Amino acid sequence: MAACALHHQLQTLPAWLLFAAAVGLLALLRSSIAALRWAFVTFLRSGKDVRRYGSWAVVTGSTDGIGRAFALQLARKGLNLVLVGRNPDKLRDVSDAIRARHPAASVETVVVDLAGDLAEGVARLQKAIQGLDVGILVNNAGVSYPYARFFHEVDEELMRSLIKVNVEGVTRVTQAVLPGMLERKRGAIVNIGSGAAIVIPSDPLYGVYAATKAYIDQFSRCLYVEYKGKGIDVQCQVALL
């Protein structure tokens, strides 16, 4: 009887309300599947063997913070490294630290100032990786504001540096490394993005920085679609900065 009563009640409901309920149910189901997938990928799925991409990795901005951590972890996973940075002394320090912890790893360093003569620096990088089985590129190098400021207060030097390093630098370095991956039909590109461009709806007082990181996000999405059928994985890894 209860089932019949429920059926009768449903029949008396307006069609638009039933449609809205169905759409809501589908949206809830989709969100639930996405949440379950995120939980599986984040906590349950086993990690990939990064060596299947190749025996070498290129890491920009490798002397401090996230870039240094990436370099150490990739060496721990058995990869050889090409470390890219603008400070020769810091490059030497991090390469010595990696060799001390992981004696089997080969480490090369390339001095590139992404805010300086980019064409010359990228040419040095291309020469350094020629003939190497580079399977992973980590585009970590980036700059931000030294402190919060309104857009009209952003000076010419800072604006030029933000765009040149965060946009042109990532683009040129990727273009230098990608052809080898295409030739070998495998590779992975990890671009370091920011929550300033993806997580929050806006980032007042850091507008140019957030805009450059939005470029990184969209650039990564486009490359993923372009090259997913060619054995190359591309992702934008969001840093909460």
C-alpha positions as CSV (number, residue, x, y, z in Angstrom):
1,M,0.0,0.0,0.0
2,A,2.8,2.4,0.9
3,A,4.4,1.8,-2.5
4,C,1.2,2.5,-4.3
5,A,0.7,5.7,-2.3
6,L,4.2,6.9,-3.2
7,H,3.6,6.1,-6.8
8,H,0.4,8.1,-6.8
9,Q,2.1,11.0,-5.1
10,L,4.9,11.0,-7.8
11,Q,2.3,11.0,-10.5
12,T,0.7,14.1,-9.1
13,L,3.9,16.1,-9.0
14,P,4.5,18.7,-11.7
15,A,6.7,17.6,-14.6
16,W,9.2,20.4,-14.0
17,L,9.7,19.4,-10.4
18,L,10.4,15.8,-11.4
19,F,12.9,17.0,-14.1
20,A,14.6,19.3,-11.6
21,A,14.9,16.4,-9.1
22,A,16.4,14.1,-11.8
23,V,18.9,16.7,-12.8
24,G,19.9,17.2,-9.1
25,L,20.3,13.5,-8.6
26,L,22.5,13.2,-11.7
27,A,24.6,16.2,-10.5
28,L,25.0,14.6,-7.0
29,L,25.9,11.3,-8.6
30,R,28.5,13.0,-10.8
31,S,30.0,14.8,-7.8
32,S,30.1,11.6,-5.8
33,I,32.0,9.8,-8.5
34,A,34.4,12.7,-8.9
35,A,35.0,12.6,-5.1
36,L,35.6,8.9,-5.0
37,R,37.9,9.1,-8.0
38,W,39.9,11.8,-6.2
39,A,40.2,9.8,-3.1
40,F,41.3,6.7,-5.0
41,V,44.0,8.7,-7.0
42,T,45.2,10.6,-4.0
43,F,45.3,7.9,-1.3
44,L,44.9,4.4,-2.8
45,R,46.3,4.2,-6.3
46,S,49.9,3.0,-6.5
47,G,52.5,5.5,-7.8
48,K,53.9,5.2,-11.3
49,D,57.4,4.1,-12.0
50,V,58.7,7.4,-13.3
51,R,61.6,5.6,-15.0
52,R,59.3,4.4,-17.7
53,Y,59.3,7.9,-19.1
54,G,63.1,8.0,-19.5
55,S,66.3,7.9,-17.5
56,W,66.7,11.7,-17.1
57,A,64.6,14.5,-15.7
58,V,65.0,18.3,-16.2
59,V,64.0,20.5,-13.2
60,T,64.0,24.3,-13.4
61,G,64.2,26.4,-10.3
62,S,65.8,23.4,-8.7
63,T,67.9,25.1,-6.1
64,D,65.2,25.9,-3.5
65,G,61.8,24.9,-2.2
66,I,59.6,22.8,-4.4
67,G,62.1,22.5,-7.2
68,R,64.8,21.1,-4.9
69,A,62.3,18.7,-3.3
70,F,61.3,17.5,-6.8
71,A,65.0,16.9,-7.7
72,L,65.7,14.9,-4.6
73,Q,62.6,12.8,-5.0
74,L,63.3,12.1,-8.6
75,A,66.9,11.1,-7.8
76,R,65.5,8.8,-5.0
77,K,63.3,7.2,-7.7
78,G,66.4,6.3,-9.8
79,L,66.5,9.2,-12.3
80,N,69.5,11.2,-13.5
81,L,69.0,14.9,-13.3
82,V,69.6,18.1,-15.3
83,L,69.3,20.9,-12.8
84,V,68.5,24.4,-14.2
85,G,68.9,27.6,-12.2
86,R,70.4,31.0,-12.3
87,N,72.8,30.8,-9.4
88,P,75.9,28.6,-10.1
89,D,76.8,28.3,-6.4
90,K,73.3,27.1,-5.4
91,L,73.3,24.7,-8.3
92,R,76.6,23.2,-7.1
93,D,75.2,22.9,-3.5
94,V,72.1,21.1,-4.6
95,S,73.9,18.8,-7.0
96,D,76.4,17.9,-4.2
97,A,73.6,17.2,-1.9
98,I,71.9,14.9,-4.4
99,R,75.2,13.0,-5.2
100,A,75.8,12.5,-1.4
101,R,72.3,11.0,-0.9
102,H,72.1,9.1,-4.2
103,P,75.6,8.2,-5.4
104,A,74.2,6.3,-8.4
105,A,72.5,9.4,-9.9
106,S,74.2,11.4,-12.6
107,V,73.7,15.2,-12.2
108,E,74.3,17.9,-14.7
109,T,73.7,21.6,-14.1
110,V,72.8,24.3,-16.5
111,V,72.9,28.0,-15.6
112,V,69.9,29.7,-17.1
113,D,68.5,33.1,-16.0
114,L,64.9,33.0,-17.2
115,A,64.6,36.7,-16.5
116,G,67.7,37.5,-18.5
117,D,68.9,36.4,-22.0
118,L,66.4,33.6,-22.4
119,A,67.4,32.6,-26.0
120,E,71.0,32.0,-24.9
121,G,70.0,30.2,-21.8
122,V,67.6,27.9,-23.6
123,A,70.2,27.2,-26.2
124,R,72.6,26.0,-23.4
125,L,69.8,23.8,-22.1
126,Q,69.2,22.3,-25.5
127,K,72.9,21.5,-25.9
128,A,73.1,20.0,-22.4
129,I,70.2,17.6,-23.0
130,Q,71.2,16.6,-26.5
131,G,71.5,12.8,-26.7
132,L,70.0,12.3,-23.2
133,D,66.9,10.2,-22.6
134,V,64.9,13.0,-20.9
135,G,61.6,11.6,-19.8
136,I,60.4,14.2,-17.3
137,L,60.4,18.0,-17.3
138,V,59.4,19.9,-14.2
139,N,58.8,23.6,-14.9
140,N,59.1,24.9,-11.4
141,A,61.0,28.2,-11.8
142,G,58.7,31.2,-11.1
143,V,58.6,34.6,-9.5
144,S,56.0,36.4,-7.5
145,Y,55.5,39.8,-5.8
146,P,57.9,40.6,-2.9
147,Y,54.8,42.0,-1.2
148,A,51.2,42.7,-2.0
149,R,50.5,45.8,-4.1
150,F,47.9,47.4,-6.3
151,F,48.3,46.8,-10.0
152,H,49.1,50.5,-10.7
153,E,52.0,50.1,-8.2
154,V,53.7,47.2,-10.0
155,D,56.9,48.6,-11.5
156,E,58.1,47.9,-15.0
157,E,61.0,45.6,-13.9
158,L,58.7,43.4,-11.7
159,M,56.1,43.1,-14.4
160,R,58.6,42.2,-17.1
161,S,60.2,39.6,-14.7
162,L,56.8,38.0,-13.9
163,I,55.8,37.6,-17.5
164,K,59.2,36.6,-18.8
165,V,59.8,33.9,-16.2
166,N,56.3,32.6,-15.5
167,V,55.0,32.7,-19.0
168,E,57.8,32.9,-21.6
169,G,60.3,30.9,-19.6
170,V,58.0,28.0,-19.1
171,T,56.9,28.1,-22.7
172,R,60.4,28.2,-24.2
173,V,61.8,25.5,-21.9
174,T,58.9,23.2,-22.7
175,Q,59.4,23.8,-26.4
176,A,63.1,23.0,-26.0
177,V,62.5,19.6,-24.2
178,L,59.3,18.4,-25.9
179,P,60.8,17.4,-29.3
180,G,63.0,14.7,-27.7
181,M,59.9,13.3,-25.9
182,L,58.0,13.2,-29.2
183,E,60.9,11.4,-30.9
184,R,61.0,8.7,-28.2
185,K,57.1,8.6,-27.9
186,R,57.1,9.0,-24.1
187,G,57.5,11.7,-21.5
188,A,55.9,13.7,-18.7
189,I,55.7,17.5,-18.3
190,V,54.8,18.9,-14.8
191,N,54.1,22.6,-14.7
192,I,53.9,24.2,-11.3
193,G,50.7,26.3,-11.1
194,S,49.2,28.2,-8.2
195,G,46.0,28.2,-6.1
196,A,46.1,32.0,-6.8
197,A,44.8,31.2,-10.3
198,I,42.8,28.0,-9.8
199,V,41.5,27.5,-6.3
200,I,40.3,31.1,-5.4
201,P,38.1,33.2,-7.7
202,S,40.5,36.1,-7.6
203,D,43.8,37.2,-6.0
204,P,43.7,40.9,-5.4
205,L,47.0,42.7,-5.0
206,Y,48.8,39.9,-6.8
207,G,46.9,40.3,-10.1
208,V,49.8,39.9,-12.6
209,Y,51.2,36.9,-10.8
210,A,47.8,35.2,-10.7
211,A,47.3,35.9,-14.4
212,T,50.6,34.3,-15.3
213,K,49.7,31.2,-13.3
214,A,46.3,31.1,-15.1
215,Y,48.3,30.9,-18.3
216,I,50.2,27.9,-16.9
217,D,47.0,26.1,-16.1
218,Q,45.5,26.7,-19.6
219,F,48.8,26.0,-21.3
220,S,49.0,22.6,-19.5
221,R,45.4,21.7,-20.3
222,C,46.0,22.4,-24.0
223,L,49.3,20.4,-24.1
224,Y,47.6,17.5,-22.4
225,V,45.0,17.3,-25.2
226,E,47.5,17.9,-27.9
227,Y,49.9,15.2,-26.8
228,K,48.0,12.6,-24.8
229,G,47.9,10.4,-27.9
230,K,51.6,10.6,-28.4
231,G,52.7,9.0,-25.1
232,I,53.3,12.3,-23.3
233,D,51.5,13.1,-20.0
234,V,51.0,16.8,-19.1
235,Q,49.7,18.2,-15.8
236,C,49.6,21.4,-13.9
237,Q,50.5,20.7,-10.2
238,V,48.8,23.4,-8.0
239,A,50.9,24.9,-5.3
240,L,49.0,26.8,-2.7
241,L,51.0,30.0,-3.2
